Amino acid sequence: MAVSPVHAPRHRRIRPTRSRRGHAIAAALTTTVLAGAAGSAAADTDTTVVTKPTVVLVHGAFADASSWNAVVERLQHDGFSVVAPANPLRGLAGDSAYIADFLKSIQGPIVLVGHSYGGAVISTAAAGNSQVKSLVFVNAFMPDKGEALGALGDRFPGSELAAALKPVPFRNADGTSGTDLYLRAAKFHKAFAADLPAAVAAVMAATQRPIVASAFMDKAAEAAWKTIPSWALVSTRDKAISPALERFEAQRAHAQTVEVDASHVALVSHPDAVTDLIRQAATGGGSYAQPALAGTGLNTLVLAGLGVLAGGTVLMGFGLSGAARKRREPGREPGR
């Protein structure tokens, strides 16, 4: 007896319908886009870049910018941009104005460092400059507003600088006269650089730059250490500026202070200690982090929303297509 084809069991391999394949594709698409959004969100957790400040090194009297050489090498090795401009040594008001104008040529945050007389210069030059995030004083004068360096230096015993000075008169172009101060070669080593080899000190003495005598009578117009975070290095064997004065100034300025067993030129004899202090000032003087991308978090949310919308659109498209095919199938009863 023949079996009616209508009632005969049909054995066939079940394959995913187009509708199921559509759902799978849509789900995969949505997952992919959301994964991308999640990746962007993860990346957004680190959307800042750290901009290292420019380190500006200002030398003091009886020296020049080469006294910073060892410190410059170390800072450059760390990736810092470093400049060591020439300090004119022609008087506190003019020298401070000169350095203040130089600072205006620098973009971004600044760590301003001064050695010896350079400390008085930077404290005035930094006033009102919002780019200067920290000050570093190395064996330095740190006068308050209205204080003169000579009077400040006389407040504490221990300096042998006055006895080592050699005055040299000079004539200005306008006919007026002035006096430059040098350190006597025979006393340079003991008074200025006792912890350096004598041969090195002899070269420094021969190449020293004088300071005009009137600079020690000039009164500081500003005291930037009152408003800018400060760091200070005190040398316990300093014979040019009394260690007691250096401690007093640092305490008065609430500066973070380190002491080293060094002469007045710690920047030459102990460049590692000086560089470490500058590094501290560079990281502790304010936040230098800047956004790498503006509004990245919002972009991530938008991307995630588009992913969901794309997945939903694909699902809807496949659903409408499946419904249309069902209506077109011949002999199919409604609802089945």
C-alpha positions in Angstrom: 0.0 0.0 0.0 1.4 3.3 -1.0 1.8 5.8 1.7 0.3 9.2 1.0 3.1 11.8 0.6 1.0 14.1 2.7 1.2 11.8 5.7 4.7 10.3 5.1 7.2 11.4 7.7 9.8 13.7 6.3 13.4 13.2 7.6 15.5 16.3 6.9 18.5 18.0 8.4 17.5 21.0 10.5 19.4 24.1 9.4 19.4 27.5 11.0 16.8 29.7 9.4 17.7 33.0 7.9 16.0 34.6 10.8 18.3 32.7 13.2 21.3 33.6 11.2 20.2 37.2 11.2 19.9 37.1 15.0 23.4 35.6 15.3 24.9 38.2 12.9 23.2 41.0 14.8 24.4 39.7 18.1 27.9 39.3 16.8 27.9 42.9 15.4 26.5 44.3 18.7 29.1 42.4 20.7 31.9 43.6 18.5 30.9 47.3 18.7 30.3 47.1 22.4 33.7 45.4 22.8 35.3 48.3 20.9 33.4 50.7 23.1 34.6 48.9 26.2 38.2 49.0 24.9 37.8 52.7 24.4 36.5 53.0 27.9 39.5 51.1 29.2 41.8 53.4 27.3 39.9 56.4 28.7 41.0 55.4 32.2 44.5 56.8 31.1 43.6 59.8 29.1 46.3 62.1 30.5 49.8 62.8 29.5 52.4 64.1 31.8 54.2 67.2 30.6 57.5 67.6 32.3 58.4 71.1 33.3 61.3 73.1 31.8 64.0 73.4 34.4 65.7 76.9 34.4 69.0 77.0 36.2 70.3 80.4 37.3 73.9 80.7 38.4 75.3 83.0 41.1 78.2 85.3 41.6 81.8 84.3 40.7 80.5 81.7 38.4 78.8 81.2 35.1 76.2 78.8 33.5 78.9 76.0 33.1 78.7 75.5 36.9 75.5 73.6 36.2 77.0 71.2 33.6 76.8 68.1 35.7 73.2 68.8 36.8 72.2 69.6 33.2 73.5 66.2 32.0 71.5 64.3 34.7 68.3 66.2 34.1 68.6 65.8 30.3 69.1 62.1 30.8 65.8 62.1 32.7 64.1 63.7 29.7 63.8 67.2 31.1 64.1 70.3 28.9 66.8 72.4 30.6 68.1 75.9 30.0 70.8 77.7 32.0 70.8 81.4 30.9 73.5 83.8 31.7 72.9 85.9 34.9 74.2 89.4 34.1 75.4 90.0 37.7 74.8 93.7 37.3 72.4 94.3 40.1 69.4 92.6 41.7 66.7 94.7 40.0 68.2 94.5 36.5 69.2 90.8 36.8 65.7 89.8 38.0 64.1 91.7 35.2 66.4 90.0 32.7 65.5 86.5 34.0 61.8 87.4 34.3 61.8 88.3 30.6 63.7 85.2 29.7 61.0 83.1 31.5 58.4 84.6 29.2 60.0 82.9 26.2 59.3 79.4 27.7 56.0 77.6 27.1 54.5 75.3 29.8 55.4 74.8 33.5 58.7 75.9 34.9 60.9 74.7 37.8 63.2 77.7 38.6 66.5 77.0 40.3 69.0 79.5 41.7 72.4 79.0 43.2 73.9 81.5 45.7 73.1 85.1 44.5 70.9 83.4 41.8 68.5 82.6 44.6 67.7 86.2 45.2 67.3 86.7 41.5 64.8 83.9 40.9 62.8 84.9 44.0 62.1 88.3 42.4 61.9 87.1 38.8 59.3 84.5 39.5 56.8 86.9 41.2 53.6 87.0 39.3 54.5 84.3 36.8 51.9 81.5 36.9 54.1 79.2 34.9 56.7 78.9 37.7 55.4 76.0 39.7 58.3 75.6 42.1 61.5 77.2 43.3 64.7 75.5 44.2 67.4 77.3 46.2 70.9 75.8 46.2 73.2 77.3 48.8 71.3 80.5 48.1 70.2 83.9 49.3 66.5 84.0 49.8 65.7 87.6 50.8 62.4 88.8 52.0 60.8 91.8 50.3 62.9 94.9 51.3 65.9 93.0 52.5 69.4 93.7 51.2 71.8 90.8 50.6 74.7 92.3 52.5 72.6 92.9 55.6 71.1 89.5 55.3 74.5 87.8 55.0 75.7 89.5 58.2 72.9 88.1 60.3 74.7 84.8 60.9 78.4 84.1 61.4 80.4 81.6 59.4 80.9 83.3 56.0 84.5 83.9 54.8 83.4 85.6 51.7 84.1 89.2 52.7 87.7 88.5 53.4 88.2 86.8 50.1 86.8 89.6 47.9 88.9 91.6 45.5 87.4 94.9 44.3 88.1 96.1 40.8 86.9 99.5 39.7 85.4 100.0 36.2 84.0 102.8 34.1 80.6 102.7 32.4 80.0 104.0 28.9 78.3 107.1 30.3 81.3 108.0 32.3 80.0 106.8 35.7 82.1 104.4 37.6 81.4 101.2 39.5 83.1 98.4 41.3 83.2 94.7 40.4 83.9 92.1 43.0 86.1 89.1 42.3 87.2 86.3 44.7 91.0 86.3 45.2 92.6 83.3 43.5 94.5 82.4 46.6 91.3 82.3 48.7 88.9 80.9 46.1 89.4 77.3 47.0 88.9 77.6 50.7 86.1 80.2 50.7 84.1 78.9 47.7 84.9 75.4 46.7 86.8 73.6 49.5 85.5 70.1 48.6 86.7 70.2 45.0 90.2 69.3 43.9 92.6 72.3 44.0 93.2 72.1 40.3 89.5 72.3 39.6 89.0 75.2 41.9 92.0 77.0 40.2 90.2 76.8 36.8 87.0 78.1 38.4 88.9 81.0 39.9 90.5 81.9 36.6 87.2 81.9 34.7 85.0 83.5 37.4 82.6 86.3 36.5 82.5 89.2 38.9 79.4 90.7 40.4 78.9 94.5 40.8 79.4 95.5 44.4 76.1 97.5 44.5 74.2 94.2 44.1 74.8 93.5 47.8 73.1 96.8 48.7 70.1 96.3 46.5 66.8 95.5 48.3 64.6 92.7 47.0 61.5 93.9 45.4 59.6 90.6 45.8 59.7 87.3 47.7 58.2 84.7 45.4 58.9 82.0 47.9 55.9 83.3 49.9 53.5 82.0 47.3 55.4 79.4 45.2 56.3 76.0 46.7 60.0 76.0 47.5 62.8 73.5 48.0 66.2 74.3 49.6 69.6 72.6 49.8 71.9 73.6 52.7 75.6 72.8 52.6 77.0 72.1 56.0 80.5 73.2 55.0 79.5 76.4 53.2 82.0 79.2 53.8 80.5 81.7 51.4 77.0 81.8 52.8 76.6 80.6 56.4 74.8 77.3 56.8 72.9 78.9 59.7 71.6 81.6 57.3 70.6 79.0 54.7 68.6 77.0 57.4 66.9 80.2 58.6 65.9 81.2 55.1 64.6 77.7 54.3 62.6 77.5 57.5 61.1 81.0 56.9 60.1 80.0 53.4 58.6 76.6 54.7 60.8 75.0 52.0 61.4 71.3 51.8 65.0 71.1 52.8 67.9 68.7 52.5 71.4 69.1 53.9 74.6 67.8 52.3 78.2 67.7 53.5 79.5 70.0 50.9 81.0 73.4 50.2 79.2 76.4 48.6 79.3 74.7 45.2 77.2 71.6 45.9 76.0 71.9 42.3 79.5 70.9 41.2 80.7 68.6 44.0 77.3 66.9 44.7 75.3 67.1 41.4 73.3 63.9 42.3 71.9 65.5 45.5 71.1 68.7 43.7 69.5 66.9 40.8 67.4 64.7 43.2 66.1 67.9 44.8 65.1 69.4 41.5 63.3 66.1 40.6 61.3 66.4 43.8 60.4 70.0 42.9 59.4 68.9 39.4 57.0 66.3 40.7 55.8 68.0 43.8 55.4 71.5 42.7 52.0 71.0 41.1 50.1 68.8 38.6 51.5 68.8 35.1 49.0 66.2 33.8 47.0 67.4 30.8 44.1 65.7 29.1 45.1 63.8 26.0 41.6 63.9 24.5 38.8 66.2 25.4 35.5 64.5 26.1 36.7 61.0 25.5 34.3 59.5 28.1 31.3 61.0 26.2 32.7 59.6 22.9 32.8 56.2 24.5 29.1 56.4 25.6 28.1 57.6 22.1 30.0 54.7 20.5 28.3 52.2 22.8 24.9 53.6 22.1 25.6 53.4 18.3 26.6 49.8 18.8 23.3 48.9 20.5 21.4 50.9 17.9 23.2 49.1 15.1 22.5 45.7 16.6 18.8 46.5 17.1 18.5 47.8 13.6 19.9 44.6 12.2 17.6 42.5 14.3 14.6 44.5 13.3 15.6 44.2 9.6 15.8 40.4 9.8 12.6 40.2 11.8 10.7 42.2 9.1 12.2 40.2 6.4 11.2 36.9 8.1 7.7 38.1 8.6 7.4 39.1 4.9 8.7 35.7 3.8 6.1 34.0 6.0 3.3 35.9 4.4 4.5 34.9 1.0 4.8 31.2 1.8 1.9 29.4 -0.2 -0.6 27.3 1.8 0.6 28.6 5.1 -2.2 29.2 7.5 -2.4 32.4 9.5 -0.8 32.1 12.8 1.3 29.1 11.9 
